[in-house]
Amino acid sequence: MSRQILLFLCVFSSSCFAAPRMNHHGEYISKCHNPLFFSEIPAKEAQVTELQDFTVTASDNTDIATIKFSINNEPTVVSLDRLRSNRILIKGHLGESITKPGMILLKVAAESNDGCNGLHAWRVYIK
């Protein structure tokens, strides 16, 4: 009888199904602080005549080694500068300006120092 109760509790307990979360360092995550992204240039929903240079700032808890940037889902090379505030300035310069009218999707993804994922995307419109 006690085995049946134990089996019942195990089957219907959510803790049996929940796997422990681990960060990219292989350590258990007890509390998660996602990286934040802000101060986009060009700004969200901006209308510009061309796109060649762009910047965005990442919060100080961002793991600089995990930052990935893309434009219209194409990986893009960016430079990363650690600021005095420990935030990270993400800067990009395209070899050729985008001038074709339409929407451009800029996207940055990274992990925080404690292994939590962050994703930030914004649209810019070429007139």
N, C-alpha and C positions, 0 to 999 in steps of 0.2 A: 504494500500500500504506500509506504513512504517513497519508494522508487517512482511510483506513478505521480505522486505529488511533485517530487523533484523534477521529473521529466516535464510535467505540465508547466511548472514555474519557469523552467529553462526555455521551453518552446515559446511561451507567451511573454517572456520578459524582453523588453527592448534592449537591455544591455547585452543579451546574447547575440544580437544582430549588429550592434554598433561596434565597428572596428575603431581602435584608438587612432586618433589623428597624429601624424608625424610630420615634422618639418623636413626641409631638404637636407638638414644635417643629421637626420635619423633620430632626433629627440622627440619625445612626446610633447604635444602642444596642449598646454592647460588653459591658456588664454591667447586670443588671437588679436593682433593689431595690424590691420591691412595697411599697405602703403597708400598714401594719398597723392593725387596729382592735381595741380592747380596752376593758375597764371599762364594760360595758353596764349600764344601769339602765333598766328592770328587767333582771335577769340572764337568761342563757340558760335556757330551759325553766322560767322562773318561773311560778307560778300567782298571779294577782292578781284582784281583784274588778272593776277597771276600768283602762283605759289612757288617760291624758291627757298625762302628761309622760314624756319619755325622754331619755337621753343616751348617748353613746358617744364615746370618745376615739380620734383618729387620730394615727398616728406623725408625727414631725417631718419626714419626707421626703415628706409628702403635699402635692400641689399643691392649695391651698385652692380655686382656681377651678373644679376639676373634680369637686367633691364633689356627689353626688346621693343623695337619701334617698327611700325609699318604704316605705309600710305596706300590706301585702297588694297589692303591685304597683301602687299608686296613688302618684304623685309627691307628696311632702310637703315643705312649706316648713320649713326649719330655720335656726337661727342658728348662726354659726360664730365662735368666740372663740379667738384665738391665745393660748396659755398661755405663761408665762415659760420653760418648758422647750422652747418652739417646737412642742410638740404642739398639736393642734387639738381643742377641745371642741365637739362637735356636739350641740346642744340642740334639742328640739322640744316644742311645746305644741299639742295639738289643741284646736280651738274647742269641740268636743263630745266628751265621753268615750266610749270604746268600752266598752260594758257587756254586749253580747250574748255569751253563753257560746260558747266555741270557741277556735280557734287564731288567733293574729295573727302574721304574718311581717313582721319588720322587716329592712330591707336597706339597706346603704350601699355605694356604689361610688365609686371615685376613681382618679386616676392619681398616680404618684409624680412627683417633680421630674425624674427621668430618663425619664419616659414609660411606665412599666410599669403595668399595670392591677391593681387590687385590688378584691375583692368580699368583703363580710362580711354574713352573714345569720344571724338567730337567731329562735327561736320563743318566744312568750309565750302563756300560756293564760289565758283569762278564765273564772273559775269561775261 
